[in-house]
Structures are given as structure tokens and as C-alpha cells.
Amino acid sequence: MTRKVFFSFHYDRDVHRVMQVRNSWVVRRNGEATPFYDKAEFEEVKRRAGGIEKWIEQQLAGTSVTVVLYGAETYHRPWVQHEIKRSFELGKGLLAIDIHNIRHPQTGADVPGTNPLSYFSVGERRMNTLYANYDWVLNDGYNNIETWIEAAARAAGK
């Protein structure tokens, strides 16, 4: 079964690291991701009626899992927080992957950041204690992402 995934991340700082993760997913037999917009296309989205919020809703439609790819500054990004909140409200599977160890072609690895799922609570528990968290490099994300996504989908009943 094809699994459509939404990737949530901080574009400006992490796009090169994110491309490595996303591309490793979409080349798989069952992997599909929401379209990837470049900076110019994203600026156009901002100008449309409804702007980014409407675009996020359209991108989340038909997905079963949201993968939060986080680096040094992702925790503070308002649209990442919105994407996590909406994914939870829509009953999507959720997981977080720390990407700071992925080497950028010019700057190398980055400093670690805080898991953005820890921004939210469900009842008395922080989301980062309810959903899986992996390190792309240390946990061999290239060979395990399919398993991680399927586990998140099953946990959400998808």
C-alpha cells in the first residue's frame, strides 16, 4: 500500500538535510510525499488567498503520517508548530526525526535542537513522550524510515 507522508521542517536552515530524508522516502516502492516547493513557489503560496495556512491544509489532505524533521531551530518555527497541531487534530500518525547530524554539503553537521513535539501536551504528557523520536544518522534512517512511518501509521489507526 502506498503511504503518503507530510514532512514538516524549517525550510531556510534545513532544506538540504530534509531533501536527503525526503528523497530516500519517495524512491521506495510504497513511498509518496507531498510536493516539495522551492523558495520562489513558497513565496507565491504566501500571496494566495488563505496563504500558508490554506496550503498546509491542502498538503495534509490524503496523508496518513506527518514526519517532523528537526534541527537546531525547528522548535521555534510557528508553521511547524501549526503543522504538528493540525496533524494531531486530524488524527495523523506522528513521529520526529532529528536531522542535525546529516552533513550539509557546505557546512557539515549542525548543532542539535529541541524536538518540536515537546512544545505540545496531550493531557499531562508532552507529545515527545507519546510519539517516536529518531536520529537520522545514529538510528540508520535510510534503512529504517519505512518501518518508522508504518509504525506511526498503525499507532494512529491508519
FIKELUM-720155 format. One record per residue: residue number from 1; residue in one letter; z, x, y of N, C-alpha, C in turn. Coordinates in nm, 2 decimals, decimal comma. Layout:
BEGIN
{atom NUM "A" {Z X Y} {Z X Y} {Z X Y}}
...
END
This chain:
BEGIN
{atom 1 "M" {0,00 0,08 -0,12} {0,00 0,00 0,00} {0,00 0,09 0,12}}
{atom 2 "T" {-0,09 0,06 0,22} {-0,09 0,13 0,34} {0,03 0,10 0,43}}
{atom 3 "R" {0,09 0,20 0,48} {0,21 0,18 0,56} {0,18 0,22 0,71}}
{atom 4 "K" {0,19 0,12 0,80} {0,16 0,15 0,94} {0,29 0,19 1,01}}
{atom 5 "V" {0,29 0,30 1,08} {0,41 0,36 1,14} {0,39 0,37 1,29}}
{atom 6 "F" {0,50 0,35 1,36} {0,50 0,37 1,51} {0,58 0,50 1,53}}
{atom 7 "F" {0,53 0,59 1,60} {0,60 0,72 1,63} {0,65 0,71 1,78}}
{atom 8 "S" {0,78 0,73 1,80} {0,84 0,73 1,93} {0,88 0,87 1,96}}
{atom 9 "F" {0,85 0,91 2,09} {0,88 1,05 2,12} {0,86 1,07 2,27}}
{atom 10 "H" {0,90 1,19 2,32} {0,89 1,23 2,46} {0,75 1,31 2,47}}
{atom 11 "Y" {0,66 1,24 2,53} {0,52 1,29 2,54} {0,51 1,43 2,60}}
{atom 12 "D" {0,56 1,44 2,72} {0,54 1,57 2,80} {0,59 1,69 2,74}}
{atom 13 "R" {0,71 1,68 2,68} {0,77 1,81 2,63} {0,73 1,83 2,48}}
{atom 14 "D" {0,71 1,72 2,40} {0,70 1,74 2,26} {0,56 1,71 2,20}}
{atom 15 "V" {0,46 1,68 2,28} {0,34 1,63 2,22} {0,27 1,72 2,12}}
{atom 16 "H" {0,28 1,85 2,14} {0,22 1,95 2,04} {0,30 1,94 1,91}}
{atom 17 "R" {0,43 1,93 1,91} {0,51 1,92 1,79} {0,48 1,79 1,72}}
{atom 18 "V" {0,47 1,68 1,80} {0,45 1,55 1,75} {0,32 1,54 1,68}}
{atom 19 "M" {0,22 1,60 1,73} {0,08 1,60 1,67} {0,09 1,66 1,53}}
{atom 20 "Q" {0,16 1,76 1,51} {0,17 1,82 1,37} {0,23 1,72 1,27}}
{atom 21 "V" {0,34 1,65 1,32} {0,40 1,55 1,23} {0,31 1,43 1,21}}
{atom 22 "R" {0,26 1,38 1,31} {0,17 1,26 1,30} {0,05 1,29 1,22}}
{atom 23 "N" {-0,01 1,40 1,24} {-0,13 1,43 1,17} {-0,10 1,45 1,02}}
{atom 24 "S" {0,01 1,50 0,99} {0,05 1,52 0,84} {0,07 1,38 0,78}}
{atom 25 "W" {0,10 1,28 0,86} {0,11 1,14 0,80} {-0,02 1,07 0,79}}
{atom 26 "V" {-0,10 1,08 0,89} {-0,23 1,00 0,89} {-0,33 1,05 0,79}}
{atom 27 "V" {-0,32 1,17 0,74} {-0,42 1,22 0,64} {-0,38 1,18 0,50}}
{atom 28 "R" {-0,27 1,12 0,48} {-0,22 1,08 0,35} {-0,29 0,95 0,31}}
{atom 29 "R" {-0,30 0,93 0,18} {-0,37 0,81 0,12} {-0,31 0,68 0,18}}
{atom 30 "N" {-0,18 0,67 0,19} {-0,12 0,55 0,24} {-0,07 0,56 0,39}}
{atom 31 "G" {-0,11 0,66 0,46} {-0,06 0,68 0,59} {-0,15 0,62 0,70}}
{atom 32 "E" {-0,09 0,55 0,79} {-0,16 0,49 0,91} {-0,06 0,49 1,02}}
{atom 33 "A" {-0,11 0,53 1,14} {-0,02 0,53 1,26} {-0,09 0,46 1,37}}
{atom 34 "T" {-0,01 0,42 1,47} {-0,06 0,35 1,59} {-0,15 0,46 1,66}}
{atom 35 "P" {-0,25 0,41 1,74} {-0,34 0,51 1,80} {-0,26 0,60 1,89}}
{atom 36 "F" {-0,31 0,72 1,91} {-0,25 0,82 1,98} {-0,32 0,83 2,12}}
{atom 37 "Y" {-0,25 0,81 2,22} {-0,31 0,81 2,36} {-0,28 0,95 2,42}}
{atom 38 "D" {-0,39 1,00 2,49} {-0,37 1,12 2,57} {-0,31 1,08 2,71}}
{atom 39 "K" {-0,28 1,18 2,78} {-0,21 1,16 2,91} {-0,29 1,07 3,01}}
{atom 40 "A" {-0,42 1,09 3,01} {-0,50 1,01 3,10} {-0,50 0,86 3,06}}
{atom 41 "E" {-0,51 0,84 2,93} {-0,51 0,70 2,88} {-0,38 0,63 2,90}}
{atom 42 "F" {-0,27 0,71 2,89} {-0,14 0,66 2,92} {-0,12 0,62 3,06}}
{atom 43 "E" {-0,18 0,70 3,15} {-0,17 0,67 3,30} {-0,24 0,53 3,32}}
{atom 44 "E" {-0,35 0,51 3,25} {-0,42 0,38 3,26} {-0,33 0,27 3,21}}
{atom 45 "V" {-0,26 0,29 3,10} {-0,17 0,19 3,05} {-0,07 0,14 3,15}}
{atom 46 "K" {-0,02 0,24 3,23} {0,08 0,21 3,33} {0,03 0,12 3,43}}
{atom 47 "R" {-0,10 0,13 3,46} {-0,16 0,04 3,57} {-0,19 -0,10 3,53}}
{atom 48 "R" {-0,20 -0,12 3,40} {-0,24 -0,25 3,35} {-0,13 -0,35 3,37}}
{atom 49 "A" {-0,17 -0,48 3,37} {-0,07 -0,59 3,38} {0,03 -0,58 3,26}}
{atom 50 "G" {0,16 -0,58 3,29} {0,26 -0,57 3,18} {0,29 -0,42 3,16}}
{atom 51 "G" {0,21 -0,33 3,19} {0,23 -0,19 3,18} {0,27 -0,14 3,05}}
{atom 52 "I" {0,36 -0,04 3,05} {0,41 0,03 2,93} {0,48 -0,07 2,84}}
{atom 53 "E" {0,56 -0,16 2,89} {0,64 -0,25 2,80} {0,54 -0,33 2,72}}
{atom 54 "K" {0,44 -0,39 2,78} {0,34 -0,47 2,70} {0,27 -0,38 2,60}}
{atom 55 "W" {0,23 -0,26 2,64} {0,16 -0,17 2,55} {0,25 -0,13 2,43}}
{atom 56 "I" {0,38 -0,11 2,45} {0,47 -0,08 2,34} {0,48 -0,20 2,24}}
{atom 57 "E" {0,48 -0,32 2,29} {0,49 -0,44 2,21} {0,36 -0,45 2,12}}
{atom 58 "Q" {0,24 -0,42 2,18} {0,12 -0,42 2,11} {0,12 -0,31 2,00}}
{atom 59 "Q" {0,17 -0,19 2,03} {0,17 -0,08 1,94} {0,27 -0,11 1,82}}
{atom 60 "L" {0,38 -0,18 1,85} {0,48 -0,21 1,74} {0,43 -0,32 1,65}}
{atom 61 "A" {0,34 -0,41 1,70} {0,29 -0,52 1,62} {0,22 -0,46 1,49}}
{atom 62 "G" {0,26 -0,52 1,38} {0,20 -0,48 1,25} {0,26 -0,35 1,19}}
{atom 63 "T" {0,35 -0,29 1,25} {0,41 -0,17 1,19} {0,53 -0,21 1,11}}
{atom 64 "S" {0,57 -0,13 1,02} {0,69 -0,16 0,94} {0,80 -0,06 0,97}}
{atom 65 "V" {0,77 0,05 1,02} {0,87 0,16 1,04} {0,84 0,22 1,17}}
{atom 66 "T" {0,95 0,26 1,24} {0,95 0,34 1,36} {1,01 0,47 1,33}}
{atom 67 "V" {0,94 0,58 1,35} {0,99 0,72 1,33} {1,02 0,77 1,47}}
{atom 68 "V" {1,14 0,81 1,50} {1,18 0,87 1,63} {1,18 1,02 1,61}}
{atom 69 "L" {1,08 1,08 1,68} {1,06 1,23 1,67} {1,13 1,28 1,79}}
{atom 70 "Y" {1,24 1,36 1,77} {1,32 1,40 1,89} {1,33 1,55 1,90}}
{atom 71 "G" {1,33 1,59 2,03} {1,35 1,73 2,06} {1,46 1,74 2,17}}
{atom 72 "A" {1,45 1,84 2,25} {1,56 1,87 2,34} {1,59 1,76 2,44}}
{atom 73 "E" {1,49 1,69 2,49} {1,52 1,59 2,60} {1,49 1,45 2,56}}
{atom 74 "T" {1,46 1,42 2,44} {1,42 1,28 2,40} {1,53 1,18 2,42}}
{atom 75 "Y" {1,65 1,22 2,39} {1,76 1,13 2,40} {1,77 1,06 2,54}}
{atom 76 "H" {1,73 1,12 2,64} {1,74 1,06 2,78} {1,62 0,98 2,82}}
{atom 77 "R" {1,52 0,97 2,74} {1,39 0,91 2,78} {1,40 0,76 2,77}}
{atom 78 "P" {1,39 0,68 2,88} {1,41 0,54 2,88} {1,31 0,46 2,79}}
{atom 79 "W" {1,19 0,51 2,78} {1,09 0,44 2,70} {1,12 0,46 2,55}}
{atom 80 "V" {1,17 0,58 2,52} {1,21 0,60 2,38} {1,33 0,51 2,35}}
{atom 81 "Q" {1,42 0,49 2,44} {1,54 0,40 2,42} {1,49 0,26 2,40}}
{atom 82 "H" {1,39 0,22 2,48} {1,33 0,09 2,47} {1,26 0,07 2,34}}
{atom 83 "E" {1,19 0,17 2,29} {1,12 0,16 2,16} {1,22 0,14 2,05}}
{atom 84 "I" {1,33 0,21 2,05} {1,43 0,20 1,95} {1,49 0,06 1,95}}
{atom 85 "K" {1,53 0,02 2,07} {1,59 -0,12 2,09} {1,50 -0,22 2,03}}
{atom 86 "R" {1,37 -0,22 2,07} {1,27 -0,32 2,02} {1,25 -0,31 1,87}}
{atom 87 "S" {1,24 -0,19 1,82} {1,22 -0,17 1,68} {1,34 -0,24 1,60}}
{atom 88 "F" {1,46 -0,21 1,65} {1,58 -0,27 1,58} {1,57 -0,42 1,59}}
{atom 89 "E" {1,54 -0,48 1,71} {1,53 -0,62 1,73} {1,43 -0,69 1,64}}
{atom 90 "L" {1,32 -0,62 1,62} {1,21 -0,67 1,54} {1,23 -0,64 1,39}}
{atom 91 "G" {1,34 -0,58 1,35} {1,37 -0,56 1,21} {1,29 -0,45 1,14}}
{atom 92 "K" {1,24 -0,35 1,22} {1,16 -0,24 1,17} {1,25 -0,14 1,10}}
{atom 93 "G" {1,20 -0,07 1,00} {1,27 0,04 0,94} {1,28 0,15 1,05}}
{atom 94 "L" {1,39 0,22 1,05} {1,41 0,33 1,15} {1,45 0,45 1,08}}
{atom 95 "L" {1,40 0,57 1,13} {1,45 0,70 1,09} {1,43 0,79 1,21}}
{atom 96 "A" {1,50 0,90 1,21} {1,49 1,00 1,31} {1,45 1,14 1,25}}
{atom 97 "I" {1,36 1,21 1,31} {1,33 1,34 1,27} {1,34 1,44 1,38}}
{atom 98 "D" {1,42 1,54 1,36} {1,44 1,65 1,46} {1,32 1,74 1,45}}
{atom 99 "I" {1,25 1,76 1,56} {1,13 1,84 1,56} {1,15 1,97 1,64}}
{atom 100 "H" {1,26 2,00 1,69} {1,28 2,12 1,78} {1,24 2,25 1,71}}
{atom 101 "N" {1,25 2,26 1,57} {1,22 2,38 1,50} {1,07 2,40 1,48}}
{atom 102 "I" {0,99 2,30 1,51} {0,84 2,31 1,49} {0,79 2,40 1,60}}
{atom 103 "R" {0,72 2,50 1,57} {0,67 2,60 1,66} {0,56 2,55 1,75}}
{atom 104 "H" {0,58 2,55 1,88} {0,48 2,52 1,98} {0,38 2,64 1,98}}
{atom 105 "P" {0,25 2,62 1,99} {0,16 2,74 1,99} {0,19 2,84 2,10}}
{atom 106 "Q" {0,24 2,80 2,21} {0,27 2,90 2,32} {0,41 2,93 2,34}}
{atom 107 "T" {0,50 2,84 2,31} {0,64 2,86 2,35} {0,74 2,87 2,23}}
{atom 108 "G" {0,68 2,85 2,11} {0,77 2,86 1,99} {0,86 2,74 1,97}}
{atom 109 "A" {0,97 2,77 1,89} {1,07 2,66 1,87} {1,14 2,63 2,00}}
{atom 110 "D" {1,20 2,51 2,00} {1,27 2,46 2,12} {1,42 2,46 2,09}}
{atom 111 "V" {1,50 2,43 2,19} {1,64 2,41 2,17} {1,66 2,27 2,11}}
{atom 112 "P" {1,77 2,26 2,03} {1,79 2,12 1,97} {1,83 2,02 2,07}}
{atom 113 "G" {1,81 1,89 2,04} {1,85 1,78 2,12} {1,94 1,69 2,05}}
{atom 114 "T" {1,99 1,59 2,11} {2,07 1,48 2,05} {1,98 1,37 1,99}}
{atom 115 "N" {2,02 1,33 1,87} {1,95 1,22 1,81} {1,95 1,09 1,90}}
{atom 116 "P" {1,84 1,04 1,94} {1,84 0,92 2,03} {1,90 0,80 1,97}}
{atom 117 "L" {1,90 0,79 1,83} {1,97 0,68 1,77} {2,11 0,67 1,80}}
{atom 118 "S" {2,18 0,78 1,84} {2,32 0,78 1,87} {2,35 0,72 2,00}}
{atom 119 "Y" {2,24 0,68 2,08} {2,26 0,61 2,21} {2,31 0,47 2,19}}
{atom 120 "F" {2,27 0,41 2,07} {2,30 0,27 2,04} {2,40 0,25 1,94}}
{atom 121 "S" {2,47 0,14 1,94} {2,56 0,10 1,84} {2,52 -0,03 1,78}}
{atom 122 "V" {2,56 -0,05 1,65} {2,55 -0,18 1,59} {2,69 -0,21 1,54}}
{atom 123 "G" {2,75 -0,31 1,61} {2,89 -0,34 1,58} {2,97 -0,22 1,63}}
{atom 124 "E" {3,05 -0,16 1,54} {3,14 -0,05 1,57} {3,07 0,09 1,54}}
{atom 125 "R" {2,95 0,08 1,48} {2,89 0,21 1,43} {2,77 0,25 1,52}}
{atom 126 "R" {2,76 0,38 1,54} {2,64 0,43 1,61} {2,53 0,43 1,51}}
{atom 127 "M" {2,41 0,40 1,57} {2,29 0,39 1,49} {2,26 0,52 1,41}}
{atom 128 "N" {2,29 0,63 1,47} {2,26 0,75 1,40} {2,34 0,77 1,27}}
{atom 129 "T" {2,45 0,69 1,25} {2,52 0,69 1,12} {2,47 0,58 1,03}}
{atom 130 "L" {2,38 0,50 1,07} {2,32 0,39 0,99} {2,18 0,42 0,94}}
{atom 131 "Y" {2,11 0,51 1,01} {1,97 0,54 0,97} {1,96 0,69 0,94}}
{atom 132 "A" {1,87 0,72 0,85} {1,85 0,86 0,81} {1,80 0,95 0,92}}
{atom 133 "N" {1,84 1,07 0,92} {1,81 1,17 1,01} {1,77 1,30 0,94}}
{atom 134 "Y" {1,65 1,36 0,97} {1,60 1,47 0,90} {1,56 1,58 1,00}}
{atom 135 "D" {1,55 1,70 0,96} {1,49 1,81 1,04} {1,36 1,84 0,97}}
{atom 136 "W" {1,25 1,83 1,05} {1,12 1,85 1,00} {1,10 1,98 0,93}}
{atom 137 "V" {1,15 2,09 0,98} {1,13 2,22 0,92} {1,23 2,24 0,81}}
{atom 138 "L" {1,36 2,23 0,83} {1,46 2,26 0,73} {1,46 2,16 0,61}}
{atom 139 "N" {1,41 2,04 0,63} {1,40 1,94 0,52} {1,26 1,92 0,47}}
{atom 140 "D" {1,17 2,02 0,50} {1,04 2,01 0,45} {0,97 1,88 0,47}}
{atom 141 "G" {0,96 1,85 0,60} {0,90 1,72 0,64} {0,76 1,70 0,59}}
{atom 142 "Y" {0,68 1,81 0,59} {0,54 1,79 0,55} {0,53 1,73 0,41}}
{atom 143 "N" {0,62 1,77 0,32} {0,62 1,72 0,18} {0,70 1,60 0,16}}
{atom 144 "N" {0,79 1,56 0,25} {0,88 1,45 0,23} {0,86 1,33 0,32}}
{atom 145 "I" {0,78 1,34 0,42} {0,77 1,23 0,52} {0,73 1,10 0,45}}
{atom 146 "E" {0,65 1,10 0,35} {0,61 0,97 0,29} {0,73 0,91 0,22}}
{atom 147 "T" {0,81 0,99 0,15} {0,93 0,94 0,09} {1,03 0,89 0,19}}
{atom 148 "W" {1,05 0,96 0,30} {1,14 0,92 0,41} {1,10 0,78 0,47}}
{atom 149 "I" {0,97 0,77 0,50} {0,92 0,64 0,55} {0,93 0,53 0,46}}
{atom 150 "E" {0,90 0,55 0,33} {0,92 0,44 0,23} {1,06 0,40 0,22}}
{atom 151 "A" {1,15 0,49 0,22} {1,30 0,46 0,21} {1,34 0,38 0,33}}
{atom 152 "A" {1,29 0,41 0,45} {1,32 0,34 0,57} {1,27 0,19 0,56}}
{atom 153 "A" {1,14 0,18 0,51} {1,08 0,05 0,50} {1,16 -0,04 0,40}}
{atom 154 "R" {1,19 0,02 0,28} {1,27 -0,05 0,18} {1,40 -0,10 0,24}}
{atom 155 "A" {1,47 -0,01 0,31} {1,60 -0,04 0,37} {1,59 -0,16 0,46}}
{atom 156 "A" {1,48 -0,17 0,53} {1,46 -0,28 0,62} {1,40 -0,41 0,56}}
{atom 157 "G" {1,37 -0,40 0,43} {1,31 -0,51 0,35} {1,16 -0,53 0,38}}
{atom 158 "K" {1,10 -0,42 0,41} {0,95 -0,42 0,44} {0,87 -0,37 0,33}}
END
